[in-house]
Amino acid sequence: MQSLLLRVVCLFLALPAASAFAQTPIPCVSQANLQKISKSFSQFQQFVGNKTEYCEADLGAQNLKIANSLAILIDAQPNMPTVDADDALTLQAIAESDWWAYFTARASTVTAQPTCPEGVGAFVMPFFGDGHVHVCPLFFDLSVYTQASIMMHEVRHFDGFAHVTCTQGFEKGSQGACDDKITTKGSY
């Protein structure tokens, strides 16, 4: 009996609090950012109007998440990269001073794919040079900063950077997710 009671208590303690099940609202996108996004990504032109901000009711959940990740790239003020053997952040690997200009020079469309291979957040087809970034269902479950990092990672492929297995950092052990070394400033 004591063993059964202990299992019930452990099961109860292992369950997340009810608030953990509640969906966190997705932040809205400012009019200025949506206008800038729509100039480079025509799929957003239909949404631009006279509102001060655009929310899920205006754009839909997926478009709002895509717009938020693009807004991160608009607003980013990157520093020059640091050469650190343990640095696994895309944000440190790219020496561009204007990420939005860099990104929009390579990407023309961001399309949500209904299905993708397991573990894939996004992909491009760099050999076709068409500028299409395809985002997968996994992409929408990630933080907005991870989504923005994935976006930048994917457009680096248009510059010819391929993948190798990660040997360090947050993605250590992930097959085909990193550059040969961070100092190449590829799609790490």
Secondary structure, 3 states (H helix, E strand, C coil): CHHHHHHHHHHHHHCCCHHHHCCCCCCCEEHHHHHHHHHHCHHHHHHCCCCCEECHHHHCHHHHHHHHHHHHHHHCCCCCCCCCCCCCCHHHHCCCCCHHHHHHCCCCEEEECCCCCCCCCEECCCCCCCCEEEECHHHHHCCHHHHHHHHHHHHHHHHCCCCECCCCCCCCCCCCCECCCHHHCCCC
